[in-house]
Amino acid sequence: MARKLNHDQKRALRAASVARFVQQYARKSQKGVEPNDRRYDRDLEATIRKLPPEELDRLIREDEDAPDSDN
């Protein structure tokens, strides 16, 4: 049986999805290769377009606020 996610877990999952989308969307095209070869979730793109700018900014910056586990 799947466990339900709490509010913080849902927000973290959503922020991770947005971060992954931004990384895939912003990737530069390869030289000499089809410029539209980038793959990303079109449904997530539509959802992101509907978000208020403040919410999108908060989701993108949430990943920056997290402390690095490397240090």
Distance bins in CASP14 RR format, pairs under 12 A and 6 or more apart:
PFRMAT RR
TARGET T0000
AUTHOR 0000-0000-0000
RMODE 2
METHOD distances of the structure
MODEL  1
3 9 0 0 0 0 1 0 0 0 0 0 0
4 10 0 0 0 0 1 0 0 0 0 0 0
5 11 0 0 0 0 1 0 0 0 0 0 0
5 12 0 0 0 0 1 0 0 0 0 0 0
5 13 1 0 0 1 0 0 0 0 0 0 0
5 14 0 0 0 0 0 1 0 0 0 0 0
6 12 0 0 0 0 1 0 0 0 0 0 0
6 13 0 0 0 0 0 1 0 0 0 0 0
7 13 0 0 0 0 0 1 0 0 0 0 0
7 14 0 0 0 0 0 1 0 0 0 0 0
8 14 0 0 0 0 0 1 0 0 0 0 0
8 15 0 0 0 0 0 1 0 0 0 0 0
8 62 0 0 0 0 0 1 0 0 0 0 0
9 15 0 0 0 0 0 1 0 0 0 0 0
9 16 0 0 0 0 0 1 0 0 0 0 0
10 16 0 0 0 0 0 1 0 0 0 0 0
10 17 0 0 0 0 0 1 0 0 0 0 0
10 59 0 0 0 0 0 1 0 0 0 0 0
11 17 0 0 0 0 0 1 0 0 0 0 0
11 18 0 0 0 0 0 1 0 0 0 0 0
11 55 0 0 0 0 0 1 0 0 0 0 0
11 58 0 0 0 0 1 0 0 0 0 0 0
11 59 1 0 0 1 0 0 0 0 0 0 0
11 62 1 0 0 1 0 0 0 0 0 0 0
11 63 0 0 0 0 0 1 0 0 0 0 0
11 65 0 0 0 0 0 1 0 0 0 0 0
12 18 0 0 0 0 0 1 0 0 0 0 0
12 19 0 0 0 0 0 1 0 0 0 0 0
12 59 0 0 0 0 1 0 0 0 0 0 0
12 62 1 0 0 1 0 0 0 0 0 0 0
12 63 0 0 0 0 1 0 0 0 0 0 0
12 65 0 0 0 0 0 1 0 0 0 0 0
12 66 0 0 0 0 1 0 0 0 0 0 0
13 19 0 0 0 0 0 1 0 0 0 0 0
13 20 0 0 0 0 0 1 0 0 0 0 0
13 59 0 0 0 0 0 1 0 0 0 0 0
13 62 0 0 0 0 0 1 0 0 0 0 0
13 63 0 0 0 0 0 1 0 0 0 0 0
14 20 0 0 0 0 0 1 0 0 0 0 0
14 21 0 0 0 0 0 1 0 0 0 0 0
14 44 0 0 0 0 1 0 0 0 0 0 0
14 47 0 0 0 0 1 0 0 0 0 0 0
14 48 0 0 0 0 0 1 0 0 0 0 0
14 51 0 0 0 0 1 0 0 0 0 0 0
14 55 0 0 0 0 1 0 0 0 0 0 0
14 56 0 0 0 0 0 1 0 0 0 0 0
14 58 0 0 0 0 0 1 0 0 0 0 0
14 59 1 0 0 1 0 0 0 0 0 0 0
14 60 0 0 0 0 0 1 0 0 0 0 0
14 62 0 0 0 0 1 0 0 0 0 0 0
14 63 0 0 0 0 0 1 0 0 0 0 0
15 21 0 0 0 0 0 1 0 0 0 0 0
15 22 0 0 0 0 0 1 0 0 0 0 0
15 48 0 0 0 0 0 1 0 0 0 0 0
15 51 0 0 0 0 0 1 0 0 0 0 0
15 55 0 0 0 0 0 1 0 0 0 0 0
15 56 0 0 0 0 0 1 0 0 0 0 0
15 57 0 0 0 0 0 1 0 0 0 0 0
15 58 0 0 0 0 1 0 0 0 0 0 0
15 59 1 0 1 0 0 0 0 0 0 0 0
15 60 1 0 0 1 0 0 0 0 0 0 0
15 61 0 0 0 0 1 0 0 0 0 0 0
15 62 1 0 1 0 0 0 0 0 0 0 0
15 63 1 0 1 0 0 0 0 0 0 0 0
15 64 0 0 0 0 0 1 0 0 0 0 0
15 65 0 0 0 0 1 0 0 0 0 0 0
15 66 0 0 0 0 1 0 0 0 0 0 0
16 22 0 0 0 0 0 1 0 0 0 0 0
16 23 0 0 0 0 0 1 0 0 0 0 0
16 44 0 0 0 0 0 1 0 0 0 0 0
16 59 0 0 0 0 1 0 0 0 0 0 0
16 60 0 0 0 0 0 1 0 0 0 0 0
16 62 0 0 0 0 1 0 0 0 0 0 0
16 63 1 0 0 1 0 0 0 0 0 0 0
16 66 0 0 0 0 0 1 0 0 0 0 0
17 23 0 0 0 0 0 1 0 0 0 0 0
17 24 0 0 0 0 0 1 0 0 0 0 0
17 40 0 0 0 0 0 1 0 0 0 0 0
17 41 0 0 0 0 1 0 0 0 0 0 0
17 43 0 0 0 0 0 1 0 0 0 0 0
17 44 1 0 0 1 0 0 0 0 0 0 0
17 45 0 0 0 0 0 1 0 0 0 0 0
17 47 0 0 0 0 1 0 0 0 0 0 0
17 48 0 0 0 0 1 0 0 0 0 0 0
17 51 0 0 0 0 0 1 0 0 0 0 0
17 59 0 0 0 0 1 0 0 0 0 0 0
17 60 0 0 0 0 0 1 0 0 0 0 0
17 62 0 0 0 0 0 1 0 0 0 0 0
17 63 0 0 0 0 0 1 0 0 0 0 0
18 24 0 0 0 0 0 1 0 0 0 0 0
18 25 0 0 0 0 0 1 0 0 0 0 0
18 40 0 0 0 0 0 1 0 0 0 0 0
18 41 0 0 0 0 0 1 0 0 0 0 0
18 44 1 0 0 1 0 0 0 0 0 0 0
18 45 0 0 0 0 0 1 0 0 0 0 0
18 47 0 0 0 0 1 0 0 0 0 0 0
18 48 1 0 0 1 0 0 0 0 0 0 0
18 49 0 0 0 0 0 1 0 0 0 0 0
18 51 0 0 0 0 1 0 0 0 0 0 0
18 55 0 0 0 0 1 0 0 0 0 0 0
18 56 1 0 0 1 0 0 0 0 0 0 0
18 57 0 0 0 0 0 1 0 0 0 0 0
18 58 0 0 0 0 1 0 0 0 0 0 0
18 59 1 0 1 0 0 0 0 0 0 0 0
18 60 1 0 0 1 0 0 0 0 0 0 0
18 61 0 0 0 0 0 1 0 0 0 0 0
18 62 0 0 0 0 1 0 0 0 0 0 0
18 63 0 0 0 0 1 0 0 0 0 0 0
19 25 0 0 0 0 0 1 0 0 0 0 0
19 26 0 0 0 0 0 1 0 0 0 0 0
19 44 0 0 0 0 0 1 0 0 0 0 0
19 48 0 0 0 0 0 1 0 0 0 0 0
19 56 0 0 0 0 0 1 0 0 0 0 0
19 59 1 0 0 1 0 0 0 0 0 0 0
19 60 1 0 0 1 0 0 0 0 0 0 0
19 61 0 0 0 0 0 1 0 0 0 0 0
19 62 0 0 0 0 1 0 0 0 0 0 0
19 63 1 0 1 0 0 0 0 0 0 0 0
19 64 0 0 0 0 1 0 0 0 0 0 0
19 65 0 0 0 0 0 1 0 0 0 0 0
19 66 0 0 0 0 0 1 0 0 0 0 0
20 26 0 0 0 0 0 1 0 0 0 0 0
20 27 0 0 0 0 0 1 0 0 0 0 0
20 39 0 0 0 0 0 1 0 0 0 0 0
20 40 0 0 0 0 1 0 0 0 0 0 0
20 41 0 0 0 0 1 0 0 0 0 0 0
20 44 0 0 0 0 1 0 0 0 0 0 0
20 48 0 0 0 0 0 1 0 0 0 0 0
20 59 0 0 0 0 0 1 0 0 0 0 0
20 60 0 0 0 0 0 1 0 0 0 0 0
20 63 0 0 0 0 1 0 0 0 0 0 0
21 27 0 0 0 0 0 1 0 0 0 0 0
21 38 0 0 0 0 0 1 0 0 0 0 0
21 39 0 0 0 0 0 1 0 0 0 0 0
21 40 1 0 1 0 0 0 0 0 0 0 0
21 41 1 0 0 1 0 0 0 0 0 0 0
21 42 0 0 0 0 0 1 0 0 0 0 0
21 43 0 0 0 0 0 1 0 0 0 0 0
21 44 1 0 1 0 0 0 0 0 0 0 0
21 45 1 0 0 1 0 0 0 0 0 0 0
21 46 0 0 0 0 0 1 0 0 0 0 0
21 47 0 0 0 0 1 0 0 0 0 0 0
21 48 1 0 0 1 0 0 0 0 0 0 0
21 49 0 0 0 0 0 1 0 0 0 0 0
21 51 0 0 0 0 0 1 0 0 0 0 0
21 56 0 0 0 0 0 1 0 0 0 0 0
21 59 0 0 0 0 1 0 0 0 0 0 0
21 60 0 0 0 0 1 0 0 0 0 0 0
21 63 0 0 0 0 0 1 0 0 0 0 0
22 40 0 0 0 0 1 0 0 0 0 0 0
22 41 0 0 0 0 0 1 0 0 0 0 0
22 44 0 0 0 0 0 1 0 0 0 0 0
22 45 0 0 0 0 0 1 0 0 0 0 0
22 48 0 0 0 0 1 0 0 0 0 0 0
22 56 0 0 0 0 1 0 0 0 0 0 0
22 57 0 0 0 0 0 1 0 0 0 0 0
22 59 0 0 0 0 1 0 0 0 0 0 0
22 60 1 0 0 1 0 0 0 0 0 0 0
22 61 0 0 0 0 0 1 0 0 0 0 0
22 62 0 0 0 0 0 1 0 0 0 0 0
22 63 0 0 0 0 1 0 0 0 0 0 0
22 64 0 0 0 0 0 1 0 0 0 0 0
23 38 0 0 0 0 0 1 0 0 0 0 0
23 39 0 0 0 0 0 1 0 0 0 0 0
23 40 0 0 0 0 1 0 0 0 0 0 0
23 41 0 0 0 0 0 1 0 0 0 0 0
23 60 0 0 0 0 0 1 0 0 0 0 0
23 63 0 0 0 0 0 1 0 0 0 0 0
24 37 0 0 0 0 0 1 0 0 0 0 0
24 38 1 0 0 1 0 0 0 0 0 0 0
24 39 1 0 0 1 0 0 0 0 0 0 0
24 40 1 0 1 0 0 0 0 0 0 0 0
24 41 0 0 0 0 1 0 0 0 0 0 0
24 42 0 0 0 0 0 1 0 0 0 0 0
24 44 0 0 0 0 1 0 0 0 0 0 0
24 45 0 0 0 0 1 0 0 0 0 0 0
24 48 0 0 0 0 0 1 0 0 0 0 0
25 38 1 0 0 1 0 0 0 0 0 0 0
25 39 0 0 0 0 0 1 0 0 0 0 0
25 40 1 0 1 0 0 0 0 0 0 0 0
25 41 0 0 0 0 1 0 0 0 0 0 0
25 42 0 0 0 0 0 1 0 0 0 0 0
25 44 0 0 0 0 1 0 0 0 0 0 0
25 45 1 0 0 1 0 0 0 0 0 0 0
25 48 0 0 0 0 1 0 0 0 0 0 0
25 49 0 0 0 0 0 1 0 0 0 0 0
25 60 0 0 0 0 0 1 0 0 0 0 0
26 38 0 0 0 0 1 0 0 0 0 0 0
26 40 0 0 0 0 1 0 0 0 0 0 0
26 60 0 0 0 0 0 1 0 0 0 0 0
27 33 0 0 0 0 0 1 0 0 0 0 0
27 35 0 0 0 0 0 1 0 0 0 0 0
27 36 0 0 0 0 0 1 0 0 0 0 0
27 37 0 0 0 0 1 0 0 0 0 0 0
27 38 1 0 1 0 0 0 0 0 0 0 0
27 39 0 0 0 0 1 0 0 0 0 0 0
27 40 0 0 0 0 1 0 0 0 0 0 0
28 35 0 0 0 0 1 0 0 0 0 0 0
28 37 0 0 0 0 0 1 0 0 0 0 0
28 38 0 0 0 0 1 0 0 0 0 0 0
29 35 1 0 1 0 0 0 0 0 0 0 0
29 36 1 0 0 1 0 0 0 0 0 0 0
29 37 1 0 0 1 0 0 0 0 0 0 0
29 38 1 0 0 1 0 0 0 0 0 0 0
29 39 0 0 0 0 0 1 0 0 0 0 0
30 36 0 0 0 0 0 1 0 0 0 0 0
30 37 1 0 0 1 0 0 0 0 0 0 0
30 38 0 0 0 0 1 0 0 0 0 0 0
31 37 0 0 0 0 0 1 0 0 0 0 0
38 45 0 0 0 0 0 1 0 0 0 0 0
39 45 0 0 0 0 0 1 0 0 0 0 0
40 46 0 0 0 0 0 1 0 0 0 0 0
40 48 0 0 0 0 0 1 0 0 0 0 0
41 47 0 0 0 0 1 0 0 0 0 0 0
41 48 0 0 0 0 1 0 0 0 0 0 0
42 48 0 0 0 0 0 1 0 0 0 0 0
42 49 0 0 0 0 0 1 0 0 0 0 0
43 49 0 0 0 0 0 1 0 0 0 0 0
43 50 0 0 0 0 0 1 0 0 0 0 0
44 50 0 0 0 0 0 1 0 0 0 0 0
44 51 0 0 0 0 0 1 0 0 0 0 0
44 56 0 0 0 0 0 1 0 0 0 0 0
44 59 0 0 0 0 0 1 0 0 0 0 0
45 51 0 0 0 0 0 1 0 0 0 0 0
45 56 0 0 0 0 0 1 0 0 0 0 0
47 55 0 0 0 0 0 1 0 0 0 0 0
47 56 0 0 0 0 0 1 0 0 0 0 0
47 59 0 0 0 0 0 1 0 0 0 0 0
48 55 0 0 0 0 1 0 0 0 0 0 0
48 56 1 0 0 1 0 0 0 0 0 0 0
48 57 0 0 0 0 0 1 0 0 0 0 0
48 59 0 0 0 0 1 0 0 0 0 0 0
48 60 0 0 0 0 1 0 0 0 0 0 0
49 55 0 0 0 0 0 1 0 0 0 0 0
49 56 0 0 0 0 1 0 0 0 0 0 0
50 56 0 0 0 0 1 0 0 0 0 0 0
51 57 0 0 0 0 1 0 0 0 0 0 0
51 58 0 0 0 0 1 0 0 0 0 0 0
51 59 1 0 0 1 0 0 0 0 0 0 0
51 60 0 0 0 0 0 1 0 0 0 0 0
52 58 0 0 0 0 1 0 0 0 0 0 0
52 59 0 0 0 0 0 1 0 0 0 0 0
53 59 0 0 0 0 0 1 0 0 0 0 0
53 60 0 0 0 0 0 1 0 0 0 0 0
54 60 0 0 0 0 0 1 0 0 0 0 0
54 61 0 0 0 0 0 1 0 0 0 0 0
55 61 0 0 0 0 0 1 0 0 0 0 0
55 62 0 0 0 0 0 1 0 0 0 0 0
56 62 0 0 0 0 0 1 0 0 0 0 0
57 63 0 0 0 0 0 1 0 0 0 0 0
57 64 0 0 0 0 0 1 0 0 0 0 0
57 65 0 0 0 0 0 1 0 0 0 0 0
58 64 0 0 0 0 0 1 0 0 0 0 0
58 65 0 0 0 0 1 0 0 0 0 0 0
59 65 0 0 0 0 0 1 0 0 0 0 0
END
